[in-house]
């Protein structure tokens, strides 16, 4: 990490976490961030659900909620970017404070509640996106919606023309009863509506599904069955957890979703189980607790075709994107792999 980035991180940690988050997005829009471009190599170039990626290391949704920093993020080392979550109407989210650093645990707890500026404002920014980048949108539902399932399709209909992929997010723990939509019947109906909307767009936008790490085996089996039945293009495993096992930080009792280092093993085990059930028929994106190239590589070897991270930037800065991609290249080379796809699932049994 560069000295300037270390100093900036130290300064950010002296202010309220949500304020720091906002300042970091603002700094990006002002050009005050590393911009090496997407890190790539013949070994790192890969395909996810038909999308060509310069590298398989992506930014998870939740950082750039309102698609304000698309251009600088696309030059920061990531192979792909996911913004949002976006709801049809703007909403303020839950009361503050709603974001907490768990420094001793290299983690965070948030209970934002899909705060965002709504699909009209976000869609307008996506229309001006850098065309060379790979950009997806996390679809959400308004808290007070009479038909939450319809909200996902509504956002896709409005923003779909400007997307490389769209993610159905029914796994945030911060909107009451949202995770109820992960049940087999409800999820099948919701995805059918989203896919119908996708099929009406001028071009085909891959539809991903983001799931929770707190599912039991039956729940994971249901997700796999729905993924195969509905024909979605990828599953993102996983979102944040409600578990608080083994935490040491003062804020460990706060309500909300836990992300960061403590999530790594839990999310990777869910990923591996899904990989076994889907057997290559639906690609997976591994998320949860990644802060090093070794952890990104572990997710790939457990069954992920690509990975995402976000919380690690709170402690390691934006330059982690390039560092992880370059480290992953070296690990693939070390083990004799010519490309990412050759490594996918090679150590899945270690996590089952």
C-alpha positions, 0 to 999 in steps of 0.5 A: 500500500502506498504511503498516501493511501495509508495516511488517507485510511488512517484519517478516515478511521478517525471519523464516523464510518458512514462519513468516511464511506461518503468521503472515499466515494467523493475522493474517487470522483475527484481523481484522488485514488489509484488508477492503474486500469484493470489488471489483466494477463492472458492467465487472468482473462476469463468469462463469467456467464458469457461476460468477458472479464479482464480479471475475475476480481470484482467490487461487490455491491454496497460501496458505490450505491448510487453509481457515482464513481463508475469511471474511476472504479473501472480504472482501479484494478477491478475486473468488474464492478457491481453498484447499487442496491437500487430500488424503484423509488429513492429511500433514506434507509434505516436511522443512523448510526447504521455502519460500524467498524469492527477493527479487531475483527477486520469486519464491519456491520451495516444496517443501511436498509437499501438507502439509495437515490432511486432508479431514475437518478442511478439509471441516468448515471449508468447511461453515461457509464464507461463502455469499456468497463464491465458494470452490473447493478444490484436490484432491490425492493422498496421497504414500503412496497406493496409488491416487492417481487415486482420492484426487482423487475421494475428496476431492471426494466428501467436500467437494463439497457446500460448493464452488463449484468443484474443481480437479484438481491433477496439476501440483505438482512436489513430490509424486514422480511426480504430474506423470506423471498429466498423460499423456493416458491417465492424465489421461483416466482420472483425470478420468473418475473425478472427473467420475463422483463430481461427477455423484453429488453433490447439485448440479453442482460445476464441475471445473477442471484445473491444469496445469504450465508445463513442458509441450512443444507435444505435451503442451499438445495432449494437455491440450487434447484431454483437456479437450474429451473429458472435458468439464471446466469450465475449465483453470488455466494454470499451476502452478509451474515447475521452470525456473531460467532467469535467476534471481539470488537466493541460493536459486535452486538449491533444489529445488521449484516456482518461482513469482512474476515469472519465471513470467509469460512462460512461463505466459502462452505456455502459456495462449495456446497452450491458448486457440488449441487450445480456441478458447473451448470450455473457459474458462481461468484464467491464473496465474503471475507476476501482480503488477500490473493490467497483467499480469492484463490481459495474461493476459486478452488472451492468453485467460484468462477469469479470473486468480489470483495468490499469490506477489506478496502476499509482496512487495506484501501482501494489498491487491494483490487490490483494487488489481489489480481496480481497475486492471483495471477502468480498463484495460478502460475505457481500451480500450473494453471493456464487460466482461471477456469482450470482452477475452478472447483479443484479443491471443493472437497476441502470445504464440504 
